[in-house]
Amino acid sequence: MLQTFFTNAVTIFFLMDSIGTIPIFMGLTKDVSARRRVRMALAASIIAGITVLVFALFGQAILDQFSVSIAALRIGGGLLLLYISFEMILAGQNMHKDTPNTRSIVVSPLAIPMVAGPGSMSYAMVAYVNAHGTDRLVVLLAIVAASVVGAVLLALSGVLTKLLGKEVLRGVERITAILLAIIAAQMIMVGIKAFF
């Protein structure tokens, strides 16, 4: 049970990419006070966490509605994660050069899709659908834990940027991307195996 929690919490945390979001978040909130930045970080993380939880809980209903198999979801989700990881490695996430209204960025683009993106949503759906009994509760707790850690990191983004520097944060993002590529390859292989 502890291993299930740890595996899912770490994977979802990587997929939410809170570390990679820090430079973008700082760029979008450069004219905002530190206190307001913390409130925005917490609000965005709560919205992102709820979004991923909703996809985890109602993923099976969505699959049934469109007659999609778990194997197909694994392959599709794996390919999507692979694409996201390649983008992170080769190009990185695009910085928004303009500074939009700070109220408008909390839900989009900050909460969705930057923190709660298609990768974390599809992974949460697969993890919850494949879990049974108390393991389903463990998956939900893992999503909450990943969201809380992400919220803390975003709230401390100003401090982390000063301490580590933008280059170190970008380096951590590249390492995260490599780990996502490995997770994606595993999802694709398990999905293909399920067809045979």
N, C-alpha and C positions, 0 to 999 in steps of 0.2 A: 504493500500500500504506500509506504514511504517512497519507494522507488518510482511508482506511478506518479505520485505528486511531484517529486523532484524533476523527473523527465519532462512532464507536461508543463510545469511552471517555467523551467529553463527555456524550453522550446518556444512557448508562447511569448515569453519575455523577449527572446531574440527576434521573433516575428513582429512583435510590436515595435521593435527598433527604437526604443526610447533614447538610447545612446546616440544613434545616427540622427535622431530628430533634434538633438540639443542645438547644434549650430544653426539649423533652420529656425528653430523656436527663438533663439537669441536674435536672429536677423529680423524676424517678424515682430519682435517685441522690444526693439532697441530704444524706442521712445517711451517705454512704459516703466513705471516705478517698480522697484523690486517687490514690493508687497502685492501690487496688482499682477505682476508676472507669476508669483506663487499661486494666487487665486486662479489665474487662467490655466496654469499647469494642472492644478488639482481638478478643475472643472473638465478640462479636455480628457484627462485620464479616467475620470468617473464615467463620462459619456462613452469613451472607447471601451472600457471594461464592460459596461452594460450591453453595448453593441455585440461584443464577442460572446457574452453570456447568452444573449438572445439567439444568436446563430447556433450556439452549442445546444441549447434546449430545444429549439424548433427545427434543427437541421434535418432530423428524420422525417418530419412532416413535409418539409420542402422537397426532400428527395422522393418521398412517396407521391407527392403531387405531380412531379415531372417524370416519374418512373425512372429515376436514375439509381444505378446500383452503387454500392459502397466502393467497389473496385474502380468504377468509372470516376467517382469523386476523388479517390486516391490518386489516380493517374492525372486527372485534370488539375487537382490541387498541387500535386508534385511538380507538374510542368510550370504552373504559375509561380511556385516558390523558386524554381530553378531560374525562371526569367527574372524574378525580383532580385535574386542573388547576383545574377550576371550584371544587372543594371547597377547594383550597389558597388560591385567590384570595378567595373569598367568606367562607369560614368559618375557614380555617386548620385545622391538625390539633389535635384535642382533647387538652388536657392531662389527664393522669390525676391526679385530685385525691388519691387514696389512694396510699400508698407500699407496693407489694407487696414480698414477700420478694425481695431483690436477686438471689438465685440464679435465681429463676423468671423474671425479666424478660429475661435474656440471649437466650434462644431466642425467646420470645414475651412481650411484643409487640415487643421491640427488633429482633432479627434478622429475624423474620417476624411481621407484614407491614410494619413501619415502614421498614426498610432494603431488604430484598428483598421488595418488594410485587408485586402482579399486573402493574403497569406494566413494571417492569424485567424480570420473568420473560417476559412476552409479547414485549417488544421483543427480548430476547436470542434467543428462539426464532426469530422472524422473521429477524433479522440473520444467524444461523448457517445457517438453512435456505437463505437466498438467496445466501449466500457460496459460492464454489467454490475448490478447491485451497488455496493458502496463505492466501487471504483468511479461511478458516475459523479457522486458527490465529491470525490477526490479531484476529478477533472475540473469541476466547477470551482473548488477551492484553489486549485492551481491557477485558474484564470484570474481570480480575485487577487492572489498573491503577486502574480506577474504585473497586474494593473497597479497595485500598491507600490511595488518597487519602482515601476516606471514613473508613477506620480512623484515619488520622492526625488528621483533623478532629475526630472524636468523642473521640479520646484527648486532644486539646488543647481540648476543649469548655469547661473551666473558664476557661482563659486567654482564649479567644475571646469568651466571654460578658462577662468583665471588660473586655477591650479595646474591643469593638464595642458592647456593650449588647444587650439583648433586642430593642429596636425595630429596630436595624439588621439583625439576623439575620432578623427577621420580614419586613423589606423585601426582603432578598435572596431569601427564600422566595417572595415574590409575583412577583419577576422570573423566578425559576425556573419558576413555574407558567405564566407567559405563554409562555415558551419551550417548555414541554411541550405547551401548547395548539397551538402552531404545528406541532410534530412530529406530534401526533395528527391534525391536519387533513391533513397530507401523507400519513400512513399510510392514512387513510380514502379520500382521492382516488385513490391508487395502487391500493388494493384494489378500488374501484368500477370503475376503468378496466380492470382485469384481467378483469372479468366480461364486457366488451364487445369 
